[in-house]
C-alpha cells in the first residue's frame, strides 16, 4: 500500500499523489520515508526531494521548509519547490546572473536585501544543477494531480 504525498510551496500546490518511497533532504541528511512510517516533523534544507512510485521517479527542488510524516501521509511545506521537469532553464540562468550581479555591484546592501539576494542565488543554482543532474529525455510518470509551473524567479 503506497503513502500519499503532498508538496506545497508558499504560493501553490506543487504536486500530489501516491508514493512507494519519498527521499527528502533533511537537515541531518537524506531521509527515506516508506508507508507506515512513524510520525515525524523535520526541517528541510536545500536539495532534491524524490518521489518513487511503481518504478518511476519524480524529482523536485526544495529550497527549505518542513516535512510532516504520518503513517499514510507525507506533507511537504516548502519555502520554494519545483518539479525538475518544469524548470525553465533560461529563467533560472537569468535569476542566477541577476543575483550574482547584485552581489558584485552592491556589496553594501542591507542584511535583509543581502539574504534575499543570497536566497535567489542559491535557489537558481539548485535549479540549474537539478536540470543537469536529473532531467532526462522522455519524461516521468503521470501524476494524479500536477498543478503546473508558476515560477517566481
Residue frames as a rotation matrix with the C-alpha (Angstrom) as fourth column:
UNK 1
0.580 0.815 0.000 0.00
0.815 -0.580 0.000 0.00
0.000 0.000 -1.000 0.00
UNK 2
-0.224 -0.716 0.662 1.51
0.673 -0.604 -0.426 3.38
0.704 0.350 0.617 -1.02
UNK 3
-0.268 0.068 -0.961 1.80
0.789 -0.557 -0.259 6.54
-0.552 -0.828 0.096 1.06
UNK 4
0.623 0.532 0.573 0.02
0.756 -0.598 -0.266 9.73
0.201 0.599 -0.775 -0.03
UNK 5
-0.367 -0.829 -0.422 2.28
0.838 -0.492 0.237 12.76
-0.404 -0.266 0.875 -0.59
UNK 6
0.802 0.507 0.317 1.53
0.588 -0.764 -0.266 16.48
0.107 0.400 -0.910 -1.00
UNK 7
-0.400 -0.906 -0.142 4.21
0.900 -0.417 0.127 19.03
-0.174 -0.077 0.982 -1.88
UNK 8
0.709 0.687 0.160 3.12
0.693 -0.721 0.023 22.61
0.131 0.094 -0.987 -1.24
UNK 9
-0.547 -0.815 0.194 5.11
0.751 -0.579 -0.316 25.82
0.370 -0.027 0.929 -1.72
UNK 10
-0.772 0.204 -0.602 4.16
0.312 -0.703 -0.639 29.25
-0.554 -0.681 0.479 -0.38
UNK 11
-0.559 0.520 -0.646 2.01
-0.671 -0.741 -0.016 30.03
-0.487 0.425 0.763 -3.41
UNK 12
0.146 0.634 -0.759 0.68
-0.941 0.325 0.091 26.74
0.305 0.702 0.644 -4.78
UNK 13
0.585 0.044 0.810 0.15
-0.284 0.947 0.154 23.01
-0.760 -0.320 0.566 -4.59
UNK 14
-0.194 -0.788 -0.584 3.21
-0.908 -0.082 0.412 21.73
-0.372 0.610 -0.699 -6.49
UNK 15
-0.485 0.004 -0.874 2.36
-0.495 0.823 0.279 18.03
0.721 0.569 -0.397 -6.63
UNK 16
-0.132 0.463 0.876 0.09
-0.888 0.337 -0.312 15.45
-0.440 -0.820 0.367 -5.01
UNK 17
0.317 0.272 -0.909 -0.05
-0.711 0.703 -0.037 11.71
0.628 0.658 0.416 -5.49
UNK 18
0.980 0.064 0.188 0.95
-0.165 0.787 0.594 8.27
-0.110 -0.613 0.782 -4.27
UNK 19
0.184 -0.975 -0.126 4.47
-0.864 -0.099 -0.494 7.07
0.469 0.200 -0.860 -3.46
UNK 20
0.708 -0.116 -0.697 6.25
0.269 0.957 0.113 3.86
0.653 -0.267 0.708 -2.57
UNK 21
0.125 -0.702 -0.701 9.12
0.965 -0.078 0.251 5.89
-0.231 -0.708 0.667 -1.05
UNK 22
0.897 0.033 0.440 9.91
0.136 -0.970 -0.203 9.56
0.420 0.242 -0.875 -0.56
UNK 23
0.075 -0.932 -0.355 13.51
0.995 0.092 -0.032 10.68
0.062 -0.351 0.934 -0.14
UNK 24
0.875 0.369 0.313 13.77
0.328 -0.928 0.176 14.14
0.356 -0.051 -0.933 1.42
UNK 25
-0.085 -0.963 0.257 16.71
0.393 -0.270 -0.879 16.49
0.916 0.026 0.401 2.12
UNK 26
0.835 0.385 -0.393 16.59
0.481 -0.163 0.862 16.73
0.267 -0.909 -0.321 5.91
UNK 27
0.734 -0.564 0.378 18.95
-0.596 -0.802 -0.039 18.97
0.325 -0.197 -0.925 7.85
UNK 28
0.281 -0.630 0.724 20.76
-0.617 0.460 0.639 15.89
-0.735 -0.626 -0.259 9.19
UNK 29
-0.845 -0.534 -0.015 20.95
-0.334 0.506 0.795 14.30
-0.417 0.677 -0.606 5.72
UNK 30
-0.495 0.670 -0.553 18.65
-0.637 0.153 0.756 12.47
0.591 0.726 0.351 3.35
UNK 31
-0.642 0.365 0.674 15.76
-0.449 0.534 -0.717 10.62
-0.621 -0.763 -0.179 4.91
UNK 32
-0.835 0.372 -0.407 13.75
-0.183 0.509 0.841 7.86
0.520 0.776 -0.357 3.32
UNK 33
-0.534 0.750 0.390 10.06
-0.675 -0.100 -0.731 7.63
-0.509 -0.653 0.560 4.14
UNK 34
-0.918 0.257 -0.300 8.07
0.020 0.789 0.614 4.47
0.395 0.558 -0.730 3.48
UNK 35
0.063 0.993 0.096 4.39
-0.366 -0.067 0.928 3.73
0.928 -0.093 0.360 4.06
UNK 36
0.779 0.370 -0.507 3.55
0.336 0.436 0.835 3.21
0.530 -0.820 0.216 7.76
UNK 37
-0.337 -0.921 0.196 6.46
0.379 -0.324 -0.867 5.44
0.862 -0.217 0.458 8.84
UNK 38
-0.139 0.214 -0.967 6.43
0.981 -0.105 -0.164 6.67
-0.137 -0.971 -0.195 12.42
UNK 39
0.855 0.482 0.188 5.12
0.500 -0.864 -0.060 10.23
0.134 0.145 -0.980 12.84
UNK 40
-0.186 -0.968 -0.170 7.84
0.931 -0.229 0.285 12.81
-0.314 -0.105 0.944 12.23
UNK 41
0.956 0.287 0.055 8.22
0.289 -0.902 -0.322 16.55
-0.043 0.324 -0.945 11.87
UNK 42
0.104 -0.994 -0.040 11.51
0.797 0.059 0.601 17.81
-0.594 -0.094 0.799 10.45
UNK 43
0.457 -0.113 -0.882 13.14
-0.362 -0.930 -0.069 20.83
-0.812 0.351 -0.466 8.85
UNK 44
0.688 -0.224 0.691 14.22
0.682 0.526 -0.508 20.54
-0.250 0.820 0.514 5.22
UNK 45
-0.078 -0.768 -0.636 17.33
0.052 -0.640 0.766 22.01
-0.996 0.026 0.090 3.66
UNK 46
0.273 0.053 -0.960 18.08
-0.901 -0.335 -0.275 22.97
-0.336 0.941 -0.044 0.07
UNK 47
-0.718 -0.562 0.410 18.18
-0.365 0.807 0.465 19.84
-0.592 0.184 -0.785 -2.04
UNK 48
-0.598 0.452 -0.662 16.23
-0.610 0.278 0.742 17.31
0.519 0.848 0.110 -4.03
UNK 49
-0.267 0.621 0.737 13.06
-0.629 0.468 -0.621 15.59
-0.730 -0.629 0.266 -2.92
UNK 50
-0.805 -0.063 -0.590 12.49
-0.521 0.553 0.651 12.32
0.285 0.831 -0.478 -4.79
UNK 51
0.012 0.872 0.490 9.13
-0.769 0.322 -0.553 10.57
-0.639 -0.370 0.674 -5.06
UNK 52
-0.867 -0.308 -0.391 9.18
-0.485 0.698 0.527 6.98
0.111 0.647 -0.755 -6.34
UNK 53
-0.009 0.902 0.432 6.06
-0.619 0.335 -0.711 5.09
-0.785 -0.274 0.555 -7.32
UNK 54
0.751 0.368 0.548 5.79
0.053 0.793 -0.606 1.83
-0.658 0.485 0.576 -9.25
UNK 55
0.220 -0.803 0.554 9.36
0.861 0.426 0.276 2.05
-0.458 0.417 0.785 -10.57
UNK 56
0.247 -0.101 0.964 9.12
0.652 -0.719 -0.242 5.68
0.717 0.688 -0.111 -11.73
UNK 57
-0.158 -0.389 -0.907 10.75
0.928 -0.374 -0.001 8.67
-0.339 -0.842 0.420 -10.03
UNK 58
0.609 0.265 0.748 9.87
0.460 -0.886 -0.060 12.37
0.646 0.380 -0.661 -9.93
UNK 59
-0.289 -0.782 -0.553 12.41
0.957 -0.211 -0.201 14.85
0.040 -0.587 0.809 -8.59
UNK 60
0.756 0.547 0.359 11.66
0.480 -0.837 0.264 18.24
0.445 -0.027 -0.895 -7.07
UNK 61
-0.502 -0.821 0.271 13.97
0.351 -0.480 -0.804 21.05
0.790 -0.309 0.529 -6.00
UNK 62
0.636 0.615 -0.467 13.27
0.675 -0.148 0.723 22.08
0.376 -0.775 -0.509 -2.41
UNK 63
-0.279 -0.696 0.662 14.56
0.173 -0.714 -0.678 25.38
0.945 -0.074 0.320 -1.04
UNK 64
-0.970 -0.142 0.196 13.98
-0.172 -0.162 -0.972 24.76
0.169 -0.977 0.133 2.65
UNK 65
-0.051 0.996 0.076 10.79
-0.686 -0.090 0.722 24.16
0.726 -0.015 0.688 4.58
UNK 66
-0.481 -0.029 0.876 9.34
-0.765 0.503 -0.403 21.42
-0.430 -0.864 -0.264 6.77
UNK 67
-0.461 0.355 -0.813 8.07
-0.393 0.740 0.546 17.90
0.795 0.572 -0.201 6.29
UNK 68
-0.208 0.487 0.849 5.33
-0.911 0.219 -0.348 16.25
-0.355 -0.846 0.398 8.32
UNK 69
-0.645 -0.058 -0.762 5.13
-0.419 0.860 0.289 12.48
0.639 0.506 -0.579 8.17
UNK 70
0.055 0.690 0.722 2.15
-0.907 0.337 -0.253 10.43
-0.418 -0.641 0.644 9.32
UNK 71
-0.273 -0.248 0.930 1.87
-0.102 0.968 0.228 6.65
-0.957 -0.033 -0.290 8.76
UNK 72
-0.053 0.315 0.948 -0.02
0.870 0.480 -0.111 7.08
-0.490 0.819 -0.300 5.45
UNK 73
0.847 0.363 0.388 0.50
0.504 -0.780 -0.370 10.76
0.169 0.509 -0.844 4.62
UNK 74
-0.260 -0.915 -0.307 3.50
0.891 -0.350 0.289 12.99
-0.373 -0.198 0.907 3.93
UNK 75
0.857 0.475 0.199 3.08
0.514 -0.812 -0.276 16.75
0.031 0.339 -0.940 3.69
UNK 76
-0.308 -0.951 0.002 5.97
0.945 -0.306 0.116 18.90
-0.109 0.038 0.993 2.49
UNK 77
0.875 0.452 -0.172 5.62
0.443 -0.892 -0.090 22.63
-0.194 0.003 -0.981 3.17
UNK 78
0.000 -0.956 0.295 8.47
0.996 0.028 0.089 24.10
-0.093 0.293 0.952 1.15
UNK 79
-0.077 -0.132 -0.988 9.75
0.164 -0.979 0.118 27.66
-0.983 -0.153 0.097 1.08
UNK 80
0.127 0.137 -0.982 10.08
-0.941 -0.296 -0.163 27.05
-0.313 0.945 0.091 -2.68
UNK 81
-0.255 -0.155 0.954 9.58
0.012 0.986 0.163 23.84
-0.967 0.053 -0.250 -4.67
UNK 82
0.252 0.301 -0.919 9.52
-0.903 -0.269 -0.336 22.89
-0.348 0.915 0.204 -8.33
UNK 83
0.744 0.002 0.668 9.39
0.185 0.960 -0.210 19.71
-0.641 0.280 0.714 -10.38
UNK 84
-0.257 -0.958 -0.127 12.71
0.051 -0.144 0.988 19.39
-0.965 0.247 0.086 -12.19
UNK 85
-0.446 0.098 0.890 10.95
0.853 0.347 0.390 18.69
-0.271 0.933 -0.238 -15.48
UNK 86
0.606 0.764 0.221 9.19
0.794 -0.597 -0.114 22.09
0.045 0.244 -0.969 -15.23
UNK 87
0.183 -0.596 -0.781 12.28
0.433 -0.665 0.609 24.24
-0.882 -0.450 0.136 -14.63
UNK 88
0.965 0.055 0.258 12.69
0.250 -0.503 -0.827 27.00
0.084 0.863 -0.499 -17.18
UNK 89
0.256 -0.962 -0.097 16.45
0.955 0.236 0.180 26.95
-0.150 -0.139 0.979 -17.76
UNK 90
-0.216 -0.330 0.919 16.59
0.592 -0.792 -0.145 30.44
0.776 0.513 0.367 -19.27
UNK 91
0.616 0.512 0.599 14.73
-0.168 -0.657 0.735 31.93
0.770 -0.553 -0.319 -16.27
UNK 92
0.898 -0.325 -0.297 16.93
0.415 0.397 0.819 30.09
-0.148 -0.858 0.492 -13.79
UNK 93
-0.041 -0.959 0.279 20.09
0.994 -0.067 -0.086 31.27
0.101 0.274 0.956 -15.57
UNK 94
-0.032 0.108 0.994 18.78
0.262 -0.958 0.113 34.85
0.964 0.264 0.003 -15.72
UNK 95
0.904 0.394 0.166 17.96
-0.077 -0.232 0.970 34.74
0.420 -0.889 -0.180 -11.99
UNK 96
0.562 -0.778 -0.280 21.48
0.793 0.411 0.450 33.47
-0.235 -0.475 0.848 -11.23
UNK 97
-0.266 -0.697 0.666 23.07
0.844 -0.503 -0.189 36.23
0.466 0.512 0.722 -13.29
UNK 98
0.345 0.482 0.806 20.87
0.012 -0.861 0.509 38.92
0.938 -0.166 -0.303 -11.68
UNK 99
0.988 0.065 -0.137 21.69
0.130 0.100 0.986 37.75
0.078 -0.993 0.091 -8.18
UNK 100
0.244 -0.968 -0.057 25.43
0.949 0.227 0.217 37.48
-0.198 -0.107 0.974 -8.86
UNK 101
-0.191 -0.268 0.944 25.38
0.607 -0.788 -0.101 40.93
0.771 0.554 0.313 -10.47
UNK 102
0.669 0.519 0.532 23.62
-0.099 -0.647 0.756 42.46
0.737 -0.558 -0.382 -7.45
UNK 103
0.870 -0.381 -0.313 26.10
0.444 0.329 0.834 40.89
-0.215 -0.864 0.456 -5.03
UNK 104
-0.049 -0.966 0.254 29.07
0.996 -0.027 0.091 42.19
-0.081 0.257 0.963 -7.03
UNK 105
-0.349 -0.085 0.933 27.75
0.506 -0.855 0.111 45.69
0.789 0.511 0.341 -7.80
UNK 106
0.260 0.510 0.820 26.01
-0.488 -0.663 0.568 46.43
0.833 -0.548 0.077 -4.48
UNK 107
-0.299 -0.439 -0.848 28.13
0.414 0.740 -0.529 44.88
0.860 -0.509 -0.039 -1.70
UNK 108
-0.975 -0.138 0.177 26.80
-0.072 -0.556 -0.828 47.46
0.212 -0.819 0.532 0.80
UNK 109
-0.187 0.981 -0.053 23.16
-0.256 0.004 0.967 46.28
0.949 0.194 0.250 0.74
UNK 110
0.025 0.302 0.953 21.24
-0.991 -0.115 0.062 45.79
0.128 -0.946 0.297 3.99
UNK 111
-0.782 -0.323 0.533 21.27
-0.471 0.866 -0.166 42.43
-0.408 -0.381 -0.829 5.75
UNK 112
0.081 0.908 0.410 17.69
-0.090 0.417 -0.905 41.71
-0.993 0.037 0.116 4.62
UNK 113
0.692 0.131 -0.710 18.47
-0.678 -0.219 -0.701 42.57
-0.247 0.967 -0.062 1.00
UNK 114
-0.353 -0.902 -0.247 21.65
-0.932 0.361 0.015 40.52
0.076 0.235 -0.969 1.09
UNK 115
-0.627 0.163 0.761 19.77
-0.235 0.893 -0.385 37.50
-0.742 -0.420 -0.522 2.43
UNK 116
0.508 0.861 -0.002 17.09
-0.197 0.113 -0.974 37.84
-0.839 0.495 0.227 -0.28
UNK 117
0.448 -0.443 -0.777 19.77
-0.891 -0.151 -0.428 38.04
0.073 0.884 -0.462 -2.98
UNK 118
-0.645 -0.726 0.239 21.63
-0.754 0.655 -0.044 35.08
-0.125 -0.209 -0.970 -1.48
UNK 119
-0.162 0.697 0.699 18.37
-0.136 0.685 -0.715 33.07
-0.977 -0.210 -0.016 -1.38
UNK 120
0.765 0.463 -0.448 17.74
-0.453 -0.107 -0.885 33.86
-0.457 0.880 0.128 -5.08
UNK 121
0.032 -0.848 -0.529 21.30
-0.979 0.080 -0.188 32.86
0.202 0.523 -0.828 -5.97
UNK 122
-0.717 -0.294 0.632 21.16
-0.510 0.839 -0.189 29.57
-0.475 -0.458 -0.752 -4.04
UNK 123
0.181 0.883 0.432 17.76
-0.114 0.455 -0.883 28.70
-0.977 0.110 0.183 -5.50
UNK 124
0.710 0.075 -0.700 18.80
-0.681 -0.178 -0.710 29.45
-0.178 0.981 -0.075 -9.08
UNK 125
-0.359 -0.903 -0.237 21.96
-0.920 0.385 -0.072 27.35
0.157 0.192 -0.969 -8.69
UNK 126
-0.532 0.260 0.806 19.93
-0.297 0.834 -0.465 24.50
-0.793 -0.487 -0.366 -7.19
UNK 127
0.558 0.829 -0.035 17.52
-0.261 0.136 -0.956 24.63
-0.788 0.542 0.292 -10.12
UNK 128
0.474 -0.450 -0.757 20.30
-0.870 -0.106 -0.482 24.68
0.136 0.887 -0.442 -12.73
UNK 129
-0.642 -0.721 0.260 22.15
-0.760 0.643 -0.093 21.82
-0.101 -0.257 -0.961 -11.00
UNK 130
-0.176 0.672 0.719 18.92
-0.243 0.678 -0.693 19.80
-0.954 -0.297 0.044 -10.84
UNK 131
0.744 0.443 -0.501 18.35
-0.556 -0.007 -0.831 20.15
-0.371 0.897 0.241 -14.57
UNK 132
0.014 -0.838 -0.546 21.87
-0.932 0.187 -0.310 18.91
0.361 0.513 -0.779 -15.32
UNK 133
-0.767 -0.418 0.487 21.62
-0.613 0.702 -0.363 16.04
-0.190 -0.576 -0.795 -12.86
UNK 134
-0.577 0.608 0.545 18.05
0.041 0.688 -0.725 14.79
-0.816 -0.396 -0.422 -13.26
UNK 135
0.275 0.771 -0.575 16.33
-0.655 -0.288 -0.699 15.98
-0.704 0.568 0.426 -16.41
UNK 136
-0.607 -0.381 0.698 16.01
0.167 0.797 0.580 13.15
-0.777 0.468 -0.420 -18.92
UNK 137
-0.750 0.397 -0.529 14.61
-0.638 -0.226 0.736 12.91
0.173 0.890 0.423 -22.38
UNK 138
-0.672 0.539 -0.508 11.18
0.261 0.814 0.519 11.34
0.693 0.216 -0.687 -22.44
UNK 139
-0.071 0.692 0.718 9.61
-0.690 -0.554 0.465 12.45
0.720 -0.462 0.517 -19.18
UNK 140
-0.955 -0.213 0.206 8.43
-0.290 0.531 -0.796 10.79
0.060 -0.820 -0.569 -16.00
UNK 141
-0.704 0.704 -0.095 5.31
0.709 0.705 -0.029 9.12
0.047 -0.088 -0.995 -14.69
UNK 142
-0.246 0.712 0.658 1.93
0.105 -0.655 0.748 10.82
0.964 0.253 0.086 -14.88
UNK 143
-0.994 -0.098 0.046 0.63
-0.023 -0.226 -0.974 12.43
0.106 -0.969 0.223 -11.69
UNK 144
-0.279 0.940 -0.196 -2.72
0.960 0.268 -0.079 12.21
-0.021 -0.210 -0.977 -10.06
UNK 145
0.883 0.469 -0.034 -2.59
0.465 -0.881 -0.089 15.96
-0.072 0.063 -0.995 -9.64
UNK 146
-0.317 -0.948 -0.033 0.12
0.895 -0.311 0.319 18.21
-0.313 0.071 0.947 -11.01
UNK 147
0.485 0.691 -0.536 -0.78
0.571 -0.715 -0.404 21.89
-0.662 -0.110 -0.741 -10.93
UNK 148
0.640 -0.275 0.717 1.77
0.632 -0.342 -0.695 23.09
0.437 0.898 -0.045 -13.46
UNK 149
-0.297 -0.901 -0.316 4.54
0.954 -0.263 -0.147 25.59
0.049 -0.345 0.937 -13.14
UNK 150
0.804 0.423 0.417 4.11
0.378 -0.906 0.189 29.08
0.458 0.005 -0.889 -11.73
UNK 151
-0.031 -0.944 -0.329 7.72
0.957 0.067 -0.282 30.09
0.288 -0.323 0.901 -11.14
UNK 152
0.944 0.311 -0.110 8.59
0.330 -0.881 0.340 33.21
0.009 -0.357 -0.934 -9.22
UNK 153
0.722 -0.688 -0.066 12.22
-0.683 -0.725 0.093 33.73
-0.112 -0.022 -0.993 -10.04
